[in-house]
Amino acid sequence: MRKLKIGITCYPTVGGSGVVATELGKMLAKEGHEIHFITSSIPFRLEKFYSNIHFHEVEVNQYSVFRYPPYDLTLASKMAEIAKREDLDLLHVHYAVPHAICAYLAKQMVGEHLKIVTTLHGTDITVLGYDPSLSELIKFGIEQSDSVTAVSNSLIEQTKDLLDTDKEIDCVYNFIDEDVYQRKSTCDLRKEYGISREDKVIIHVSNYRSVKRVPDVVRTFHRVREQMPSKLLLVGDGPELTVACRLTKELGIEDDVLFLGKQDNIAELFSISDLKLLLSEKESFGLVLLEAMACGVPVIGTNIGGIPEVIDEGRTGYICEVGNLDDITTKALSILQDDELHAKMSKEAIHHVHRQFNSSKIVEEYLTVYHKTLGIK
Ligand code: GMT
């Protein structure tokens, strides 16, 4: 099969969409395709050297005549420049706004042969789609793309409802790097954090935006802690972290809540955890659920967005209604108090990720989308 030349644009900072875009680029490069990241900074997971991965920085100049730096226009022009110079087959952009719009502009400059594949990750639809001043633009970006994928079936439904579009959208689930996300031996880590042998460890990882409902995580932990010795690991940073911090003080549980901030070695932290909570009110997929399950951690997530497509209810964890802390606590205790159930779920979680969200299978699905878009049989 012909090797492709692919331009990838994503938000390169920490965040599930950037992680998936970068891992996809790396895996495609391993298969011999030529990858060009066209982003505002080097994607943070692109740590080592690959001879067929190139990075093109989008540098926005601050001319005094511009009140706002023209990032979108600079990106579009960079996309066009790289597509022409490197003879790219397609641009794979993550997020409709602004990236699909920039790709559309680039295509106008380069010509019809340059194809656009857009992947929807959620925030542009679940948040921006409700903003009437942007929804027409998002719809335009989607409809002008040659192919569109979304990370869950729920996101496809929501996109179609919200934007009233009948554009064909393929569901391609997220995946993780199985070499990174696996249970690690972490003999000293619990000790370093002052976690005793009896303590059960609950973990939450996010960007602490209000949609993540972090106070629900803290309150659930408070209830669990009343029943058994336990610790809560809060990993990541964001606007709601101060709210969580204040709440732990109000509840008098600050000694048992560890604020770890942004961390690189999340697999190690999952490996000392007994349960992962993701209690969001919006979540198109929930990549952290995959990361946790791959490390053998049972999960509890809310019944919204793509979460029910990720958790195998009753086997790898539980799905509860948003804000139903009674049910969430009961389910958490049922996992934490029953070693046999915990071991079973932990094993099943690893199998589930490898079976349903296998990286080779997902990369193959993206290649099928590329081939279809380019008319390659
Ligand atoms: O959740 C966020 O705020 C970050 C955002 C992102 O751009 O990474 O996450 C979205 O994309 C991820 C990767 O596909 C999904 O796992 C997240 O569920 C999705 N977030 C939302 O839908 C809120």
Residues whose N, C-alpha, C, O or C-beta is under 5 A from the ligand:
A	BS01	GMT	G15 G16 S17 G18 H121 G122 T123 V151 K282 E283 S284 F285 G286 L287
